Structure formats: C-alpha cells, structure tokens
Amino acid sequence: MQVPTVGCSLRGVSMSGVGIPPGCRAFCSLSHSGLHCGGRNVQGTDLCYQALVAWAGGLVLPPPLVPVVPVSLAGSTNDTGGRLEPAPEPQRDQTLRQQGPLASPIPAGHPAVPTKPAGPWRDCAEAHRAGHEQSGVYELRLGRHVVSAWCEQQLEGGGWTVIQRRQDGSVNFFTTWQHYKVGFGQPDGEHWLGLEPVYQLTSRGDHELLVLLEDWGGRGARAHYDGFSLEPESDHYRLRLGQYHGDAGDSLSWHNDKPFSTVDRDRDSYSGNCALYQRGGWWYHACAHSNLNGVWHRGGHYRSRYQDGVYWAEFRGGAYSLKKAAMLIRPLRL
C-alpha cells in the first residue's frame, strides 16, 4: 500500500463509511513531525491517526506480532521469575554512566568534554588513537561533509561511534526517508546519525555493531555483531550483519539483508506498510523482531493497537518498550 508523502492527498480514495472523522477526510500528509490529517498533528492517541490506520487495516491484514513474552528471557539466571520491578517515574535521565547488569552501561549522552576536540576525524577510532580518550561530541569528516557524532571512548577500548540512541522520548522517530538519510536529533541526546553517514563510515572497511539495551527496572542486555555495514542509497541502505554474540537474544538477524523502510518509502516484505504500523524507520521484514526507532512508551509495558514501541523481541518481548537503547559501531581493525 502506498502511503501519502509530503503534500500529497489521498486522491481517488473513498474514505466514507470507515469511521474517519470529518476533519481527516480531506487529506493526510507527512512532515518531519509526523502524519497530519486535516491539518492536525497526529499522535498515536489522535483520532485522525487511528482512523488512518483503521482505513489502512481495511486494505491489508494487520502485521504479525512478535511474541508478547520472549521464548527465553536474556540473562535468565538473574531473572526474577519473569516479574518486572515497578517502573520508576519517567523522567529525563541525567546520569552520565549508570552501572547495572551491563559491564559496559549505555552511553548517557551528556558531554564529558566541554568542547569538541580538534578535528574533523576520520572516525571515533582515529580520534581515540590520537589520544582523545574522553567521551563526547566529535566532528567526523565523511566525504565532503562534516558531521557531529558522539564518540564513546571509555567503553571496551573506546573508538565507538554512536549511530542511534533512545533515552527519554524527546525526539520523534516517526519521520521521513530524508530525515533518516541525513540524520536528526542531537548527538549528546536522542538521535539518529543518518543512513548516509553510517554508509560512508562502514564503506571504508569492516565494522562491528554493539547494541545496548536497558529496561525500566535498570536491567541491561547487549547484542554484539562481528560484522555490520549498509549498502548505498541505490540499494535502500540494505543491512548486512555478521554473527551474533551477547545476552540480549538475537532480534536483528531476522532483518539481515533487508532494505531500510520509512512511512514514505515502503521497502519491506509485508503487503502493507510496516513503518506505518510500527511508527518508525527500520530494516523492516514482515514486520519486526526489533523496533528500536519506534515510539518511546513510558513505563515499559504499553497498550497499542500494533506493536510500535522501542522493543527487542528477545529481551522483554514486543509489548515492552525499553527505557534505553543505543547502537554503536567501530572498525574491526583499530
């Protein structure tokens, strides 16, 4: 199903009789802040958004759900019988490094250095080799462009470039292809570095990927892939992954070899638009075993018509939205 892009309307499509509110019948469009129906900003609880999904649901079958409870909880030896501790009051995380079950905690995204170190650098690994061992925002030269990125220099030998981070719900990840291509957010907070910058980095040589996760009880998990790269935009930034290691469970290999999809660039393997249902951008299959760019629901367990939270199916399941997630890459040969 084709979803309207910016400025386009649902011309030639009858919306009568499907429960769409009058203010939503005129048009539905997309901008950097999300879907808009009848000029209204559409959020997950908005009637216009619900009506649009209901309309889409009448054309295709709903996407399959991943298990609500994962087959095996990661780190089961430390599990408390599947029970979760009460979620703390959601608030912006102001802790630089919060120790927990992870030996290497999630980078908190608050500057450890007052200014950007001299650069620009080829990548965070080069800056680390030059003696810059403080984590913070560094400038990287990628082709003709210079981008700002968070370099994690004190985690497992340093040299890590953070390409994605979720921690407080301050950034809307339900956005367009162009935004996912060039990146959005701030490198010292929630952000997406950008598909093109990540492609430029990984095209220089072999890279590894580290995914760090944390639930609302402070429990952490990790997934490490000994190979990670993206194909160019002409191949829709198709994902290439190596072998999995870790204690989070492997919820990304199912997406291996899949192109990246957004709500306005539907490249998934499903008859509908996974990005619309999952409310994010990802290497969707049919649809997702992981959705780290989904909606940051407060408190963990969430209620939504579709599984649209920030989840990693093998760690807490598809109906649990994680508090923190980060994706970091590093050259294999430092």
ZAGU-852925 format. One record per residue (C-alpha): x, y, z; residue in three letters. Coordinates in steps of 0.5 Angstrom, whole numbers, plus 500, padded with zeros to 3 digits. Example, Ala and Ser with C-alpha at 12.3 -4.5 7.8 and 13.67 -1.06 7.14 Angstrom:
<atoms>
525491516ALA 527498514SER 
</atoms>
This chain:
<atoms>
500500500MET 503507498GLN 502512504VAL 502519502PRO 508523502THR 509531504VAL 504535501GLY 500529497CYS 493528498SER 489521498LEU 486523492ARG 481518489GLY 480514495VAL 474514498SER 474515506MET 467515507SER 464510512GLY 470508515VAL 469512521GLY 474517519ILE 473524523PRO 471529519PRO 477533520GLY 481528517CYS 477526510ARG 480532507ALA 488530506PHE 493526510CYS 500528509SER 507527512LEU 512532515SER 518532520HIS 514532526SER 509526524GLY 503525520LEU 498530519HIS 490529517CYS 486535516GLY 492540518GLY 492537525ARG 499534528ASN 497526529VAL 500523535GLN 499515537GLY 492517541THR 490522536ASP 483520533LEU 486522526CYS 492517527TYR 487512529GLN 483513523ALA 488513518LEU 491506521VAL 484503521ALA 483505514TRP 490502512ALA 487496516GLY 481495512GLY 486494506LEU 491489508VAL 492485514LEU 495487520PRO 502486521PRO 504479525PRO 506481532LEU 512478535VAL 511474542PRO 509479548VAL 514475552VAL 520472549PRO 522465549VAL 528466553SER 529472557LEU 536474557ALA 540473563GLY 535468566SER 540467571THR 539474574ASN 531474572ASP 526474578THR 521469575GLY 519474569GLY 517479574ARG 519486573LEU 520491578GLU 516497579PRO 518502573ALA 520509576PRO 517515575GLU 519517568PRO 524523567GLN 530525563ARG 536521565ASP 541526568GLN 546520570THR 553520566LEU 554513567ARG 549509571GLN 552502573GLN 548496573GLY 548489570PRO 552491564LEU 559491565ALA 559497560SER 553501561PRO 549505556ILE 553512554PRO 548517557ALA 549522552GLY 552528557HIS 558531555PRO 564529558ALA 568534555VAL 567542555PRO 568543547THR 569539541LYS 576536541PRO 580538535ALA 578535528GLY 575533524PRO 577526525TRP 576520520ARG 572517526ASP 572516533CYS 577510533ALA 582515530GLU 581520535ALA 582515540HIS 588513537ARG 591520537ALA 590520545GLY 583523546HIS 580518551GLU 574523554GLN 567521551SER 564527548GLY 562530541VAL 567530536TYR 567532529GLU 568527523LEU 569528516ARG 565524512LEU 567525504GLY 565532503ARG 561533509HIS 563534517VAL 558531522VAL 558532529SER 558525533ALA 558522540TRP 564518541CYS 564513546GLU 572513548GLN 571509555GLN 567503553LEU 571497552GLU 577500549GLY 574506546GLY 573508539GLY 566507538TRP 561512534THR 554512537VAL 549512531ILE 543511535GLN 541513542ARG 534513546ARG 533515553GLN 528520554ASP 523520549GLY 525528547SER 526526539VAL 520524535ASN 523518531PHE 517517526PHE 519521521THR 521521513THR 526518509TRP 530524508GLN 531525515HIS 533518516TYR 538519511LYS 541525514VAL 540524521GLY 536528526PHE 537530534GLY 543532538GLN 549527539PRO 549529546ASP 542526547GLY 537522543GLU 539522536HIS 540518529TRP 546519526LEU 544518519GLY 544513514LEU 548516509GLU 554518515PRO 553511517VAL 554508510TYR 560513509GLN 563510515LEU 562503514THR 564503507SER 571504509ARG 572498512GLY 570492516ASP 566495523HIS 563491529GLU 556493532LEU 554494539LEU 547494541VAL 546496549LEU 539496552LEU 536497559GLU 529496561ASP 525500566TRP 528496572GLY 535498571GLY 537491568ARG 541492562GLY 543487556ALA 547487550ARG 548484543ALA 554484539HIS 555483532TYR 562482529ASP 560485522GLY 556491520PHE 555495514SER 550499510LEU 549498502GLU 549505499PRO 542509498GLU 541506491SER 540499495ASP 536503500HIS 541502505TYR 541495506ARG 543492512LEU 549487512ARG 550483519LEU 555479522GLY 555473527GLN 551475534TYR 554475541HIS 551477547GLY 546476552ASP 540480550ALA 538475545GLY 539476537ASP 533480535SER 537484529LEU 539478524SER 532477522TRP 533484519HIS 539482516ASN 539483508ASP 533488508LYS 533495506PRO 531501510PHE 524503510SER 520509513THR 513511512VAL 514515506ASP 519509503ARG 516503504ASP 521497502ARG 519492507ASP 517485506SER 510486508TYR 504487504SER 502493508GLY 507499511ASN 511496517CYS 513503518ALA 506506519LEU 504500524TYR 511501528GLN 511508527ARG 519509526GLY 524507521GLY 528501521TRP 530495516TRP 523492517TYR 522485514HIS 514483516ALA 515487520CYS 520487526ALA 523483531HIS 526489534SER 524496533ASN 529501537LEU 526507533ASN 519506535GLY 515510540VAL 518511547TRP 513509551HIS 514511559ARG 514505564GLY 515499560GLY 509495558HIS 505499554TYR 498498550ARG 497500543SER 494497537ARG 500495534TYR 507494537GLN 510500536ASP 514501542GLY 522501543VAL 523494543TYR 528488542TRP 523482542ALA 528477545GLU 529482551PHE 523483554ARG 518482548GLY 515486543GLY 510489548ALA 515492553TYR 518499551SER 525500553LEU 528506557LYS 534506554LYS 537503547ALA 544505544ALA 547503537MET 555504537LEU 560502531ILE 567501531ARG 572499526PRO 574492527LEU 582493526ARG 583499530LEU 
</atoms>
